[in-house]
Amino acid sequence: MPLPLLALAIAAFGIGTTEFVIMGLLPNVARDLSVSIPAAGMLVSAYALGVTIGAPIVAIAVANMPRKKALMSLIGVFIVGNLLCALAPGYAVLMAARIVTAFCHGAFFGIGSVVAAGLVAPNRRAQAIALMFTGLTLANVLGVPLGTALGQAAGWRATFWAVTGIGIAAAAALAVCLPAKIEMQKASLVREFGVLKNPQVLMVLGISVLASASLFSTFTYITPILEDVTGFTPHAVTLVLLLFGLGLTVGSTLGGKLADWRLMPSLVAFLLAIVAILTIFAGTMHAEIPAMITIFAWGVLAFAIVPPLQILIVDRASDAPNLASTLNQVPSTSAMRRAPGSAAWRSVRVRR
């Protein structure tokens, strides 16, 4: 992996870990801060809201910054936010720190996608974006479980200290590995918002939203399906959800490679395959092994569409890609964000 992309992946790993690692630690947080578990759960909702609201605002705010400086600034916000989480004396400060941390999330991946695509040859741009997002998907498979285990053993604050350390490592990697000057076009509010009038940009954003909606319409009910229809135990459901997360990691790599080979045919094939796999799941959900195979394949396809969609938005909004790229990644990565959260929440329910 090229060093600049590795630096972006390390940052992505840290950002992906911090969002949902707290879900496995909600009882610990609630007990330590003397709040209810539902109140502690609002720390997760607040982060998601911060991502949605903060993404376009921050993307516009840093649009004219040199790319390296913008990414360094965003990871700086990430470090400060997680440091405040680790030091938070009470619930209100922790809530504010979570929102601050969330604000860097969307803009980092939006601008990071543009940077990653510009660091490699034209025929490897989707793979470059996929490599950055590999850090995000590995956070699902490794970061959240390990962070949860650390928090349970040493206290929830230890997890945020560890994530802060990852952020510092990411900042160092970005400082050393990213080129000092990265090609960029002068941005303006008019140009950034103007690309949203482009029918092709709107088409890509619409595909991202619809693909995300199709996933959530089933994934919202995945736990009762796996328990009540398939017959998995609560412990086994957690493992199946992590299998879905592993599929996301595989899908990112696959999507990047195929998008660089044949962009539009690959995207269309992935979307049709998602329709097919969800149809197949209606039958395989009644048996454990077929259900596991189907869910893994579903995870692969769910994230295989992310690199082609991101490279499409970078191309179609090439005159001012910051805002469009940032807006596109919010629904595109929501599948990944849902998986670790579901697995972590299952672990909380099991322990209780």
N, C-alpha and C positions, 0 to 999 in steps of 0.2 A: 504494500500500500504506500503510495507517495506520501511523504512526510506532511505536506500541507493538509491533505485529506485525512491523515491520521489525527492531526491536531483538531480538525473539525469534528471527527468522530468521537474523540475524547470529550470534547465539550458537549456533544449530543448525548453521550452516555450519562454525563452528570445531570444535564437538564432532564433527561428522561427518567432518571432515578428519583430525583427530588419530587416530581409531581405526585406520584402515587405511593412512594415508600411509606408515607405517613399512615396509609390505610391499614397496614398491618400492625400499626402501633397505636391505634385510636384508644384502646382501653388504657394503655400506659399514659398517654397524653391526658386523657380525661381524669384519670386518678391523680396525676401529678398537679394538674392545674385546677382541680376541683370543679370540673364541669361534666355535663352528661355526655355520653357517647354520641348521641345525635348532634349536640353542639360541637363536639370535636370533629364530627364528620363534615361540618360546614367548612372546615379548613381545606377539604378537598374541593368542595363546590366553589369556594372563593378563588382557588387557584385556577380552576377551569374558566370561571368568569373573567379573571384577570388576563388569561390567555386570549380570550375572545375580544375583550375590549382593548387590551393593550397592544395587540398585534398591529392594527393599522396605525394607531397613534404613534407608536415607537418607530415603525417602519418609515413614516413620513419624517419624523424628527431627525433620524440619522441618515436620511436619503442622500444628503450632500456631503456627508463625512467620507473621507477616504475609507475604502472597504475594511482595511485592516484595523483602523482606528474604531470604526463602527462595531466590528465584531469584538474587539478588545473591550470597548465600553459596555457592550451587552453582557459579556462574561463577567465584567466587573460588577454589574448590577446583580448578577446571579450569585457571586461570591458574597457580596454584602447582604443580600437577602437571606441566604442560608446561614451566615454568621449571626444575623439577628434572630433567626429561628433557634439556633443553638443557645443563645444567650437570653431569649425572651423570658422576662420575669412573670408574665401572665398571659392570659388568653388573648386579650386585645392586641398586645404587641406581636404575638405569634401570628394572629390573623393578618395584621398589617404587613408583617414580614413575608408571609406567603403570597400576598397580592403583589408586593414589590418584586418578588422573585418571578412571578408569573408574567410580568410585563415584558421580560426579555425573551420569553419562550418563542412566541410566534415570529417576531422580527429576526431572531437569530437563525431560525431554519429558513425563513424566506430569503434573507440576504445571503445566508450560507449556501443556499442552493445556487444562487447567481454566481457567487464566488467559485464554488466547486466546479460549475460548468465552464467557467472561464480559465481554469487552471490546467486544462487538459486539451488534447486534440479534439476537433469537432466530432470525430467518430467514437469518442469515449465519454461524452458529456453526461449521458444518463447514468453510466456506471459510476462516474465521479459523485453524482448526487446520491446514488444508492450506497456508496461507501460511507458517505457522511451519515445517512440515515441508519446504517448498520449499528452505529453507536446508540441510536435511539431504540432500536429493536433489542439489542443486547442488554440494554437497561431493563427491559421487560423480563428477559430470561435470567439475568444474573444480578443486576443492580438492586432490583426490588426485593427478591428473596434474601440476598446477602445483607442488605440494609435492614430488612425486618429482623433477621436473626441477630444482627449486632445490637439493634435497639432493644430487643427483648433480653439480651444478655447484659448489656452495659447501660441501659437507659436510652430513651428516645433521643435525648440531646446528643448522645454519642454518634447517632446516625447522621445528624445534621453537621456535626464536626467533620465526619468522614466525607460527606458530600461537599462541604466547603473545601476540604483538601483536594478533592477531584477538580473542583473549580479552579483552584490555584494551579494545579498541574496543567489543566487545559489552557489557562491564561499564559503560562510559561511556554507551552507547546505552540500556541498561536503566535506569541511574540517571536519565537525563534524560527518557526517553520514557514509562516506565511510570508510571501514576498512583501517588501516594503511598499512597493507601488503595484497596485492591482488596477487594471484598466476599468474605467467606469465613465458613464456619460453624466453630464450635468443634469441634475433632477430639478423638477419644480412641481408645485402642487397641481398646477394645471395639467402638466404632462402625466403625472402619476394618476390622477383621477380621470384624465382624458382616455387612457387606455381601457378604462372600464366601459367605454362606449363601443369598443371594438367587439363586434359580434363573435369573433373567434375566441377572444378572451372570455367573454361571458359564457360561451359554450363550454370551455374547459372548466370554469368555475362551477357551472351547472352540473357537469358530469361528476365533479368531486363531491358536490352536495348530495346528488342522487345516489351515488355509490355508497357514501357514508350512511345515508338514510336507509338504504336497502340492508346494510349490515346491521344497523341498530334495531331494525324492525324484528330481526330474529335474535340478535345477541342479547337484547334486553331480557329475553326469557330463557337464555341458555341454561341457567342454573336449574330452574324447575324442570326443564326438558330433560337434562342429564340425570336428575335425581328421580323424577316421577315417571318418566317414559323409558329412559335407557336403563335405569336401575343402579346408577353409580352412588357410592357412599359420599358424604360431604368431603371427606379427605381425598377421595379419588377425583371429585370434581375439580379441586384445586390443581391437581396434576394435569388433568385434561385441559384446563385453561392455560396452563404453562406450555402445554404441547401446541396450543393455538399460537402462543407467543413465539415459540420456536419456528413455527410456520411463517410468521411475519418476517423473521430474520432471513430465512431462505428466500421468501418472496421478494424481498428488497434486492438481493443479489440477482435473482433470476430476471426480475423486471428491468433492472439496469442493463443487463447484457442483451436481452431481446429488444429493448427499446433502441439501443444503439444499432442493432442489426436492421430491424424494420419497425419504425416507430408506430405508425398508425395501425398497421395490421396486428402488431403485438397488443396494442391497447384494446382494439376491438375484440381480439381473441380472448384476452383476460376478462373483459366484461361479459362476454358470452359464456365463458367458463364459470364465472361467478353465478350466473343464472342457473347453469346446469348443476353446479355443486349444491346450491341451495335446494334445488328440486330433488336431487338425489338424497339429501339429508332428511327429507320427509320420510324416506323409507329406511335409511340406515340408522336413524335415531333409536330404533327399537332393539338394537343389539350393540354391545359394548365395543367390540373390536371394529366393526364397520363404522360406528359412530366416531371413534378416535381417528381412524384414517380420514374420514370425511372432514372432521374439524381441522386436522392438520392441513389438508389440502385447501380448505377454506381460508385458513390463515395465510398460506402461501399466496393465494390469489388476491386476498384482501389488500396485501401490501405490495404485490407485484405491479399494481396500477399506479403506485405513488411516483416512482422515477419517471415513467413516461408522461404522467400528468404534469409533473414539475418542469420537465424539459419543454413540454408544449407551452406552458405558460411563460417560461423564460423566452422562448422564441416568438410567441405571438405578441408579447408585451416588451419586445426588445428595446424600444425607445425609452421606456421607464418601467423596468421590471420589479422594482422593490415592493411596491404596494400589492401588485397583482400576485407576485410570488408568495408574499406573506399571507394574503387572503386565501390563496389556494391550499397552502399546507395545513391550515386549521382543520377543514373537514377531511383532508387527505390522511392526516395522521391521527384522527380521532379514533380510528379502529385500534391502532397501537395503544393509545392512551386508555381505552376501555379495558383491554385485556389484563394488564397488570393490576388495574384497580379491582376488577372482578375477582382475580385470584387472591389478592391481598385481603379483600373483604371476606372472601370465603374462609381464609385462615383465621380471621377474627371471630367469625361465627362458630367455627369448629372449636376454637379454644374456649369459647364461652359455653 
